[in-house]
Amino acid sequence: MPLTTDLAEALKLPSASANQLAFLGRLWHAYVWLETDSTTASDARSRICEAVNGQLATAKIKITRGFQAYDPVVRRGRPKRYVALAQTLSSPTDGGQGQAAAVIEWIKGDRTLSTLDEAAQEFVVITHFAELGRGYSSELEALYKRLAEIAGTGSAVKSRALWGDLATKWSPVLTYKEDTATDWTPEKEKEKEKEDSDTAMSTD
């Protein structure tokens, strides 16, 4: 069975590494996001979630389906928005340069997930698993360039501004907002108000 073989290959990679999460994200895209047979997709979703969650157990991060059955969601408690994560990552006195550098080291395989701060852990799982599950593999290069720019600014003010820019203008962020603009949830209005508030704070 192809998924069985693909999962086995993914689990040979270093646990919770950038390469492994990206591999698993691409499997989600192929077997869940693009799959028209709901029964097949449901089985694949369960198996991929089990595989990913096994790798993320020590970080207490969990992958679940979203409002749409094909949409991967990253949770440690409530799912976090990019703006909220960027605010946390840019809060140190260096404006988040060190956080960006740490994420880059994780991407290169020089750090394990457990050595990243919690916000950085959620950020990398979202960007490397969930966004690839949604089909944004091609956007990783742009992400890496943005992180390198943040890490190398030499200015806390510029770094904070760049984190805010990443959280509001990176292509997957914009497209996901458009994709879910018509989705209804019981707290839609509250979330809209929170999103507007977060966006305003990110430009302060």
Secondary structure, 3 states (H helix, E strand, C coil): CHHHHHHHHHCCCCCCCHHHHHHHHHHHHHHHHCCCCHHHHHHHHHHHHHHHHHHHHHHCCEEEECCCCCCEEEECCCCCCHHHHHHHHCCCCCCCHHHHHHHHHHHHCCCCHHHCCHHHHHHHHHHHHHHHHCCCHHHHHHHHHHHHHHHCCCCHHHHHHHHHHHHHHCHHHHHHHHHCCCCCCCCHHHHHHHHHHHHHHHCC
